[in-house]
Amino acid sequence: MPDTPTALIVSHGQPSEPDVAEAELARFAAQVAGHLPGWHVGAATLAQPGALDRALAGAGAVPVVYPLFMTEGWFTGENLRKRLSVAPQARVLRPLGVSPELPALAAALLDEEIAQAGWVPDETRLFIAAHGSGRSPNSARDTRAFAEALARHIPLAEIRLGFVEEAPFVAEAATGMGAQSICLPFFAAARGHVLDDLPEGLDAAGFEGLRLAPLGLAPAVPALVARAIAAAR
């Protein structure tokens, strides 16, 4: 496809269910492609053996690679670039979670949820549940940066953070939020921690508020990703 601009969306995937996560990412890539006429948009999870190599084989010489991750770190840096060594001219973009458009997108999503509940923003508390890391400060750093940017877009009563893999842990941080609160998972997909550790932590905290889908599943995200890819050409 020498004349066709090519993008490749890459996510971590799910080692325990690689086929399911691969299919989910392919559907997401198709949504992104709907906003990118004239582009070829492929997808590959790092957890599916051989998926990235197969996707690169059909991606042309200079693909735009979009990491569908929420923070920058080892996977989006050293690991991904090493695995992209067969495509040295690939242009790797910054991941979804650090997109400058994401806080405004999240604010609009929260505004809608708050209005549907009959609440007002400045009386509503937000709990951002994120992955975190016991080995690197990058995950918490990028989550906090997102929370700070979000606060500039919507006047909430409180924004509180909790993590699955580092302190403050979800079960501790989500305690005492009250009924007029919302949990926004700062995750790219409904896999792994989102399906087990997160609800367990919220239940342990007695969290009474609304529980939203992961931010990466918001309806406006495919268009956001498409804009980032188009701008990188």
N, C-alpha and C positions, 0 to 999 in steps of 0.2 A: 504493500500500500504506500508507494513512494510519495503520492500527492495528498494523502489523507492524513490530517493531524490525528495523533493517537494519544489517548490518555489511559492510564492504568491505575485503578483504585485498589489500594492494598490495605488489608486489615490483619489483625492478629489471628482471628478465627477461633475455633474451639477444638483443642487437641482431642477431647473425648468424643466429639461429634463433628469431625472435619467436613463431612459432606453437607450437613445441614447448614453450617456457617458459610460454606462456599456458595450454596444455593441462595442464601439470604443476601450475600454480598453481590451476587450476579443480578439479583432483582434490583438492588439499590443502584448498581451501575447502569441498568437499563433506564431507571428513572432519571439519572444524571444525563444520559445520552439524549433523552427527550428534550433537554434544554440546550443541547449542543449539536444542532444540525450540521452535517458534514464531517463530524468527528467519528472516529472509532473509539469506543470506550470499553475497555476490558476490566477484569477484576481477578484478584487472587488473594487468598489468605495465606499467611506464613505457616499456619499449622497444617495445611493440606500438602502432603508430600508431592513435590513436582509441579504444584499449581503455578508458582511464580515463574518458573522456567518455561512452562508451556505458554503462559500469557505473554512473556517477553518475546518468545519466538514469533508471535504474530503482531508485535507492537511496533515494528519499524525500528529505524536507527536511533531516533531521538524522541522517545515517549515522554509525556508529562506524567509523573508519578504522584498521586495524591494519597498520603497516608491517612486512613480513616481511624485515627487514634485521637485521644483527648489531650494528651500531653506529649511533650518532647522528652526524649530519653534514649536508652540503649536500643530499643526496638526501632525507633524512627531514625536513629542516627547510625551507629556503628553496625548493627545487625542488618538493617535494610540496605545500607550502602554496600556492605560486603556481598550481599546476595544479588545486588544489581551490578556486580563487577562485569558481568557479561554484556551489559549495556552501559558502557562508561559515559555516554553522552546523555543519558537519561536526566531529566530535570526533576529533582525531588522537591516538592513544595512543603510548606510547613503543615502540620496536622490540623484537623478540624478544630480541636479544642482551643487552639491559640488564634483562630481566625478573628480578625478585628470586627467582622460582621456578627459573630456569634452572640455577644451580649445583647445586642439590640433584638436579634431574633428570639432569644430566650425571654427578654422583657415583654415582647409582643405576645408570646405564648402564655406567659404568666398573667398578663393583663386579661386575656381571654378567659383563662381558668378562674381568676378572681371574680370577674364580672358574672360568669355563669353560676358561681357559688353565692352571689349576692353580697359579696364582701367589697371592701375598698383596700387598695394597696397599703396605705400607711397604717392599717390595723392588722395586716397579715404578715406572718412570719414565714421565712423560707429556710428550709434545710437542704443544703446541697450535699448529696452523698457521692463520694468519689472513691477512686481506687486507692490512691496513696501508695507508698512503697517503704519497706523497711530498709532498703539499701541505697536509695537515691533521694535527694531533696527535690528533684525536678517535678515529680507528679504533684506534690502538695504546692509547690511554687506556682505552677501553671493554673491549678485549681483556684488558688487564692487570687491570682491576677484576674481570672475570669469573674470571680465574685466581686472584686473591687470595681471592675468595669460595669458589671451588671447593676451595681448599686447606683451608678451614675445615670442609668436609664429608667429606673423604676423606684419610687420612694417607699420601700417596704419598711415595716416596723423593725425587722431584724433579719439579717442573713447569717446563718450559722453553718459551719462546715463540719463534716464527719467523714472518716475514712474506713475502708475495709482492712487495709494492711498497715496502718500506723495510727498513732494517737493524734488527735482525739478520735477514738473509735465510734462507729455509728451508734452502738447501744448506749454509750455515755453521752455523746453530743446531742442526740435527738431527744433526750429526756426533758420533759417539762415544756415542750413547744406549744401545747394547747391545741384545741380543736381547730382554731382558725389559722391553720398552717399548711404548708405545701412541701412535699419532698420532691426535689428535682434530681434524678440520678445523672451525674456528670459522666455518662458512659456513652459509647458509640452504638451499642447494640444490646438487645435483651438476651444476653448469654452469661454463663458462668456466675460471677458474683451477683449480678442483678437478679438472678432467679433463686439464689439460695442465701448467701451471706447477708445481702442487703435486707430482704424481708425479715430474716431472723433477727437482725440487729434492730430494726424498727419495732418489731413485736416486743423484743426485750425492753425497749425504751418506753413502751406503752404509747407509741406515736399514734395520735388520733386524727391527724390531718389527711389531706388528699395525697395520694401517691401517684405521681405521673410516670409515664413511660420514659425511658432514657432519652436524653436530649438529642442524641444522634438520630432518633427515629422521628423527630419533629417533621411535619410535612414540608416545611420550607427549606430543610437541609439540602436535598438534592440540587435545588436551584443555586444555593450558596456555593456548593462544591463546583457546580458547572461554571459559575462566574469566576471562581479562583483559577480553574483550569484554562478558561478562555483568556484570562488576563496574562497567563504565563506563556502564551504562544509566542 
